[in-house]
Amino acid sequence: MAGRVPKVLKGKRRFVLGASGHIAGVINPPLKKKRSYWTGKGAALPSSADDWFAEATEHPGSWWTEWSAWLASFGGKQVAAPKKPGNATYKPIEPAPGRYVKEKAA
C-alpha cells in the first residue's frame, strides 16, 4: 500500500476504493445506490492493503459523490452558466451537437 504514489503526491491525500470496476462505477447513477465504496481513516496509508481495508468504512452508492465533493474544494466560486453560447469575442459556430460529432471516423 505504501508504494511510490503516496511518496510522489504532495498535499492532502485520500484513498477511496470502489466496489466495482471503472465502467460500472461510471454508468450507475449515484442515487441508485447499486454499488458501494470504502474510505480510510485519515490521510496516512497503512503498510498493507489488508490493514487499510480492516479499518475502512463502507458507504452505499457511487464514489462519484465523494469525488465531486473533493473536486469542489478546489473549484472556487460557482457562477451561473451563460444563457446563450458565445460572446463578443467568440461567436457561436452552429447549434449543438455540431457537425464534427456527426462525422464518421475513418
C-alpha positions in Angstrom: 0.0 0.0 0.0 2.8 2.4 0.8 4.1 2.2 -2.8 5.5 5.0 -4.9 2.4 7.1 -5.5 2.0 8.4 -1.9 5.7 9.3 -1.9 5.3 11.3 -5.1 2.0 13.1 -4.4 2.1 16.1 -2.2 -0.6 17.8 -0.2 -3.8 16.2 1.3 -4.4 12.7 0.1 -7.4 10.4 0.4 -7.7 6.8 -0.9 -11.1 5.7 -2.0 -11.8 2.1 -3.0 -14.7 1.4 -5.3 -16.7 -1.9 -5.1 -16.9 -2.2 -8.9 -14.8 -1.6 -12.0 -14.4 1.8 -13.6 -17.2 1.2 -16.1 -19.8 0.1 -13.6 -18.8 3.0 -11.4 -19.3 5.4 -14.2 -22.6 4.2 -15.7 -24.5 3.7 -12.5 -26.1 6.9 -11.3 -25.2 7.8 -7.6 -28.8 7.9 -6.5 -29.5 4.3 -7.4 -27.0 3.1 -4.8 -26.2 0.0 -6.8 -22.6 -0.1 -5.7 -20.6 1.0 -2.7 -17.2 2.3 -1.9 -14.8 2.4 1.1 -12.9 5.3 2.6 -10.0 5.0 5.0 -9.4 6.8 8.3 -7.1 9.8 7.9 -4.5 10.6 5.2 -1.9 8.1 6.4 -1.8 4.9 4.5 -1.0 1.7 6.4 1.7 -0.6 5.2 -0.7 -3.2 3.7 -3.9 -3.2 1.8 -5.4 -5.7 4.3 -4.7 -3.3 7.2 -6.3 -0.4 5.4 -9.4 -2.4 4.5 -9.8 -3.7 8.1 -10.2 -0.1 9.2 -12.1 1.3 6.2 -15.7 2.4 6.2 -18.1 1.2 3.6 -20.5 3.7 2.1 -23.6 2.8 -0.1 -23.8 4.4 -3.5 -21.3 5.7 -6.0 -17.9 7.0 -5.2 -18.8 9.9 -7.6 -20.4 11.9 -4.7 -17.2 11.6 -2.7 -15.1 12.6 -5.7 -17.4 15.5 -6.6 -17.1 16.9 -3.0 -13.3 16.6 -3.2 -13.2 18.4 -6.5 -15.5 21.1 -5.3 -12.9 22.0 -2.6 -10.6 23.1 -5.4 -13.2 24.9 -7.6 -13.7 28.3 -6.1 -16.9 30.3 -6.5 -19.6 28.8 -8.8 -21.1 31.1 -11.4 -24.3 30.6 -13.4 -23.8 29.3 -17.0 -24.4 31.9 -19.7 -28.0 31.9 -21.1 -26.7 31.9 -24.7 -23.4 30.4 -26.1 -20.6 32.7 -27.3 -19.7 36.3 -26.5 -18.4 39.4 -28.4 -15.0 37.7 -29.0 -16.2 34.1 -29.6 -19.3 33.8 -31.7 -21.2 30.5 -31.8 -20.5 28.5 -34.9 -23.6 26.3 -35.0 -26.1 24.7 -32.7 -25.1 21.6 -30.7 -24.1 19.0 -31.1 -22.1 20.4 -34.1 -21.2 18.8 -37.4 -17.9 17.4 -36.1 -19.9 15.0 -33.8 -21.8 13.6 -36.9 -18.6 12.9 -38.9 -17.7 9.2 -39.3 -14.4 8.1 -38.1 -12.0 6.9 -40.8 
